[in-house]
Amino acid sequence: MDEHVPKAVSQGLIHRGVDVLTTQEAGLLSVGDEEHLKYAAGAGRVIFTQDADFLRLHAEGFSHQGIVYAPQKTPVSNIIRGLMLIFDILRPEDMVNHVEFL
């Protein structure tokens, strides 16, 4: 989870059995977006963000394990539903260098 994602999203996913790691838990607060992607890639994790800068990095060819993006002000319930759908349908290898939009 990127650092500006509401806690309710993480809590909702954890409640549904998803292994979630927040930016805070990873010790990545105030670290640049490139570092977030490098960390996630090394840990084999997909990033969920509401920061369009991650989309720019993807477009520039920055390698990653997957990015899921939702615009600001997307309701928490919609985010959780969308993330659960991705979790249930896509395999980790499907997400490599791929962006899903909610």
N, C-alpha and C positions, 0 to 999 in steps of 0.2 A: 504494500500500500504506500502510495506517495504520501508525503507528509501533510497535505492539505485535505485529504479525504476524511469525511466525518467518521468519528469513532463508531457510530452506529452501523456503518457498513462493515467494518471489521468484526464487530460483535455479532452482527447478523450472520455473517459467513461462518464464524467460529461455532455459533449455535447450531449451524447446519452441517458441521463436521469438516469444514474446509481448513486446511493448514494455512494460516495467515501470518505473515511477518510484516510488522509495520516499520516505517522508517525509523521511528523512535527506538523500537526494539533492536534494530540492526545497527544503531549508533550512527545513523547517516543524516541527522538533522543538519540543515544548512549546507549540505554538500551539493555540489553541482549535479545536474541531471545526467551528465555523462558517467559520473561515478555511480549514480544509482543503477544505471543500465549495466555497468561493468560488474557491480556487486551482484545484481540479480542474475546475470549470465553465469557468473562463477558459482552461484548457489542453485542454478537450474530453476529459477523462478520467473514467472510472468509478472510484469508490473501493471497495476491498475492506477490510473492517473486521471486528473481533470486539468492537467497542465498541457497546453498545446505545444509547448517546447519539445516534448517527447515525440510528437508527430514530425516536427522539423528534423530531429535527429534521425528518425527512421527514414525520412525522405532523402537525407544526406548519405544514407548507406551505413549508418552506425549499426553494428551487429548487436542483436539482443535475443533473449529467450521468448519474447512476446510482449506486446503492449496492448492493454485494453484501455480505451479512452471513452470518457463520457463528458459532455460539456458541463460547465458550471451550472448550478441550479437544477441539475437532474435530480428528481426525487430519490431519496435513499431506497425506498421500496423498489423502484425501477432498476436502480443500480444492482441491488441484491439479486433480483430476478434475472437480470441479464448476466451477471457473473455466474450464477448457479447454472444457467443454461450452457454457458461456455464450459464450465467445469464438468458438466455431465456429458457433453457431446464431443468436445475436442480433446485430443491427446496432447501431451506436452510437445511432442515433435511437430504437431500441426501448428503450433504457435511460434516456432522459431522464425525470427525475422518477419513476423506477421503482426498486423494491427487489426484488432476487432473494435468496432465502434458500437457503443450502446446508445 
